[in-house]
Amino acid sequence: MRTPLKVDIWSDIACPWCYIGKRKFERAVEEFRVDGRDVEVEYHSFELSPDTPPEFEGSTTEYLAERKGMPVEQVEQMLQRVTEIAGAVGLDYDFDKVVHVNTLPAHQVLHLAKARGLQSEVKERLLKAYFEEGRNLSRPEELADLAAEAGLDRAEVLAALESQEFLADVRADMKQARAYGISGVPFFVVDAKYGISGAQESQTFVQALTQAWDERTAS
């Protein structure tokens, strides 16, 4: 059995393209996994808006119009387009429900999940909660409930958030992102050699995975 191809993914829970990119990448991995080929995924923290307050009082349209300086009509058109693109990959975005929060606590929970071998499950649960269910991911109790649904121990989640046990790991991810020159997410690093920015089409990911695998097996 050959060693799986490692893919490191920098993303943020509050990034709509990260969830879309996750789905497109997952489809690519399904296609790539033939003839003994496999992929190991590790998610890394990236805060798109670290200055976001714990909870933003207002709608998604107000948030973007205020923080990005965009006209309301332009924001509404953009959100409609993103919703349609998400729908094309099986996601049911509801921006009317989204609660804008600072994602630092969620990233800490994801590091706990990684330590317990449940990162993929918790990542999926938090993204769905944020974009489809309008859950408030700034609240420890809410994060603990969601993480428990994905398999983590609820009390351990609350304790980790209280102690900020994994804060240094989040900071380390951000430092590595800066070292790589990552300024936006999602960002995929294949086999520690190739960087792919954005929610690319699945075939783009398949080509990158195949190239990295072929180069590794040829060396």
C-alpha positions as CSV (number, residue, x, y, z in Angstrom):
1,M,0.0,0.0,0.0
2,R,1.5,3.3,-1.1
3,T,1.5,6.3,1.3
4,P,-1.5,8.6,0.6
5,L,-0.9,12.0,-1.0
6,K,-1.0,14.7,1.6
7,V,-3.1,17.8,0.9
8,D,-3.1,20.7,3.4
9,I,-6.1,23.0,3.1
10,W,-6.3,26.5,4.6
11,S,-9.8,27.7,5.1
12,D,-12.2,29.6,7.3
13,I,-15.6,28.5,8.6
14,A,-17.1,31.9,7.5
15,C,-15.9,31.6,3.9
16,P,-18.6,30.6,1.4
17,W,-16.1,29.6,-1.2
18,C,-14.3,27.3,1.3
19,Y,-17.5,25.1,1.6
20,I,-18.0,25.1,-2.2
21,G,-14.3,24.3,-2.7
22,K,-14.5,21.5,-0.2
23,R,-17.3,19.9,-2.2
24,K,-15.5,20.2,-5.5
25,F,-12.3,18.9,-3.9
26,E,-14.1,15.9,-2.4
27,R,-15.5,15.0,-5.9
28,A,-12.0,15.2,-7.2
29,V,-10.7,12.9,-4.5
30,E,-13.4,10.3,-5.3
31,E,-12.3,10.3,-9.0
32,F,-8.6,10.2,-8.0
33,R,-8.9,7.2,-5.7
34,V,-8.3,4.4,-8.1
35,D,-5.5,1.8,-8.5
36,G,-4.3,2.2,-4.9
37,R,-4.1,6.0,-5.0
38,D,-5.3,7.8,-1.9
39,V,-5.4,11.2,-0.3
40,E,-4.9,12.4,3.3
41,V,-6.4,15.8,4.1
42,E,-5.5,18.1,6.9
43,Y,-7.3,21.4,7.5
44,H,-5.5,24.5,8.7
45,S,-6.9,27.7,10.3
46,F,-7.2,30.9,8.4
47,E,-9.1,33.9,9.7
48,L,-10.5,36.0,6.8
49,S,-11.7,38.8,9.1
50,P,-9.9,38.5,12.4
51,D,-11.3,41.9,13.4
52,T,-14.9,40.7,13.2
53,P,-16.6,41.2,16.6
54,P,-17.7,38.0,18.5
55,E,-21.1,38.6,17.1
56,F,-22.0,41.1,14.3
57,E,-25.5,42.6,14.8
58,G,-27.0,42.7,11.4
59,S,-27.6,40.8,8.2
60,T,-25.1,39.4,5.7
61,T,-26.0,42.2,3.3
62,E,-25.4,44.8,6.0
63,Y,-22.1,43.1,7.1
64,L,-20.6,43.2,3.6
65,A,-21.9,46.6,2.7
66,E,-20.5,48.0,5.9
67,R,-17.2,46.2,6.1
68,K,-16.4,46.0,2.4
69,G,-17.8,49.3,1.4
70,M,-20.0,47.7,-1.3
71,P,-23.4,49.0,-2.5
72,V,-26.3,47.0,-1.1
73,E,-27.6,46.1,-4.6
74,Q,-24.2,44.7,-5.5
75,V,-24.0,42.7,-2.3
76,E,-27.4,41.2,-3.0
77,Q,-26.5,40.2,-6.5
78,M,-23.2,38.6,-5.3
79,L,-24.9,36.6,-2.6
80,Q,-27.5,35.3,-5.1
81,R,-24.7,34.2,-7.4
82,V,-22.8,32.5,-4.6
83,T,-26.1,30.7,-3.5
84,E,-26.6,29.4,-7.0
85,I,-23.0,28.1,-7.3
86,A,-23.4,26.5,-3.9
87,G,-26.6,24.9,-5.0
88,A,-24.9,23.4,-8.0
89,V,-22.6,21.3,-5.7
90,G,-25.4,20.3,-3.4
91,L,-25.2,23.0,-0.8
92,D,-28.3,25.0,0.5
93,Y,-26.9,28.3,1.5
94,D,-29.2,30.6,3.4
95,F,-27.5,34.0,3.8
96,D,-30.6,35.4,5.5
97,K,-29.9,33.2,8.5
98,V,-26.1,33.5,8.7
99,V,-24.8,34.9,12.0
100,H,-21.5,36.7,11.4
101,V,-19.0,35.9,14.1
102,N,-15.4,35.9,14.9
103,T,-14.2,32.4,13.9
104,L,-11.3,32.1,16.3
105,P,-13.2,29.8,18.7
106,A,-14.4,27.6,15.9
107,H,-10.8,27.2,14.7
108,Q,-9.7,26.1,18.2
109,V,-12.4,23.4,18.1
110,L,-11.2,22.2,14.8
111,H,-7.7,21.7,16.3
112,L,-9.2,19.7,19.1
113,A,-11.0,17.6,16.5
114,K,-7.7,17.0,14.6
115,A,-6.1,15.8,17.8
116,R,-9.0,13.3,18.3
117,G,-9.1,12.1,14.6
118,L,-12.4,13.8,13.9
119,Q,-11.3,17.0,12.0
120,S,-13.2,16.2,8.8
121,E,-16.4,15.4,10.5
122,V,-16.3,18.5,12.7
123,K,-15.3,20.7,9.8
124,E,-18.3,19.6,7.8
125,R,-20.7,20.0,10.7
126,L,-19.5,23.6,11.4
127,L,-19.7,24.7,7.8
128,K,-23.2,23.3,7.5
129,A,-24.3,24.9,10.7
130,Y,-22.9,28.3,9.6
131,F,-24.1,28.5,6.0
132,E,-27.3,26.4,6.0
133,E,-28.6,26.5,9.5
134,G,-27.7,30.0,10.8
135,R,-26.2,28.7,14.0
136,N,-24.2,31.0,16.2
137,L,-20.6,29.8,16.2
138,S,-19.3,32.3,18.6
139,R,-21.0,30.7,21.6
140,P,-19.1,27.9,23.4
141,E,-22.3,26.0,24.2
142,E,-23.3,26.0,20.5
143,L,-19.9,25.0,19.3
144,A,-19.8,22.2,21.9
145,D,-23.2,20.9,20.8
146,L,-22.2,20.8,17.2
147,A,-18.9,19.2,17.8
148,A,-20.6,16.6,20.0
149,E,-22.9,15.8,17.1
150,A,-19.8,15.1,15.0
151,G,-18.3,12.8,17.7
152,L,-16.3,15.0,20.1
153,D,-16.8,15.0,23.8
154,R,-18.9,18.0,24.7
155,A,-17.3,18.7,28.0
156,E,-13.8,18.5,26.5
157,V,-14.8,21.0,23.9
158,L,-16.0,23.5,26.5
159,A,-12.8,22.9,28.6
160,A,-10.6,23.5,25.5
161,L,-12.4,26.7,24.7
162,E,-12.2,27.9,28.3
163,S,-8.4,27.2,28.5
164,Q,-7.7,28.2,24.9
165,E,-5.6,25.1,24.8
166,F,-5.4,25.2,21.0
167,L,-5.0,28.9,20.4
168,A,-1.3,28.5,19.7
169,D,-2.1,25.9,17.0
170,V,-4.4,28.4,15.3
171,R,-1.7,31.1,15.4
172,A,0.8,28.6,14.0
173,D,-1.4,27.9,11.1
174,M,-1.8,31.6,10.3
175,K,2.0,32.0,10.5
176,Q,2.5,29.2,8.1
177,A,-0.1,30.7,5.8
178,R,1.9,34.0,5.7
179,A,5.1,32.0,5.0
180,Y,3.4,30.5,2.0
181,G,2.1,33.8,0.9
182,I,-1.6,32.8,1.3
183,S,-3.8,35.9,1.4
184,G,-7.2,34.3,0.6
185,V,-8.9,30.9,1.1
186,P,-9.6,28.2,0.3
187,F,-5.9,27.4,-0.5
188,F,-4.8,23.9,-1.2
189,V,-1.2,22.7,-0.9
190,V,-0.6,19.3,-2.6
191,D,2.3,17.2,-1.4
192,A,4.0,20.2,0.1
193,K,4.8,21.3,-3.5
194,Y,1.9,22.7,-5.4
195,G,-0.5,25.5,-4.3
196,I,-4.0,25.8,-5.7
197,S,-6.0,28.9,-4.8
198,G,-9.7,29.1,-4.8
199,A,-12.7,26.8,-5.3
200,Q,-11.5,25.4,-8.6
201,E,-13.4,22.9,-10.7
202,S,-13.0,19.3,-9.6
203,Q,-11.0,18.4,-12.8
204,T,-8.4,21.0,-11.8
205,F,-7.9,19.2,-8.5
206,V,-7.8,15.8,-10.2
207,Q,-5.1,17.0,-12.6
208,A,-3.0,18.4,-9.7
209,L,-3.4,15.3,-7.6
210,T,-2.5,13.1,-10.5
211,Q,0.6,15.1,-11.4
212,A,1.8,15.1,-7.8
213,W,1.2,11.3,-7.5
214,D,3.0,10.5,-10.8
215,E,6.0,12.7,-9.9
216,R,6.3,11.1,-6.5
217,T,6.1,7.5,-7.9
218,A,8.6,8.3,-10.7
219,S,11.2,9.6,-8.3
